[in-house]
Structures are given as C-alpha cells and as structure tokens.
Amino acid sequence: MEEEHLSAKEAAHKAMADISGPVVAIALVLAAVFVPAGFLPGIVGKLYQQFAITIAISVLISAFVALSLTPALCSLFLKPHHIK
C-alpha cells in the first residue's frame, strides 16, 4: 500500500489476484484426493466415506471463504501507515 500508493480495496484486490490461483488449486487437489476415498468398498470404505465427505465439503467451504469473504474483511482492516 505504501510503495504503490494503493487504497485498502485496491491492495486487497491486487493481493487476491496473486493468491487466488493457488487457493483454487489446493482446494481442487484436496477434493481430488478425498472424494475417491469415499468410494472404497467394505467397512473401511464406510468409515472413509464419512471422513472424505466431511473433508471435501470443508475444503470447498474454506476456499469459498478465502476467495470471497476474507478479501472483503482485509479491505476493511487495512489502513495506510504514515511514517513521520
């Protein structure tokens, strides 16, 4: 913000442009790992099914929050710092 003289909203937008790709990639990789584990047969498969669904849904909710609500909150908290 100080170096490029950006407002809080512009700084949050610029930071999200850099970080949104990795957040989406991590969410997709974790979903790709845990969703197939939910289709294992047998007693162990039933245990993994509950675990896999829980983890996959929580990862997707976390990615949604990281991409939508967190930047809005950061733009409210960021304040320019003036050195005297």
Secondary structure, 3 states (H helix, E strand, C coil): CCCCCCCHHHHHHHHHHHHHHHHHHHHHHHHHHHHHHCCCCHHHHHHHHHHHHHHHHHHHHHHHHHHHHHHHHHHHHCCCCCCC
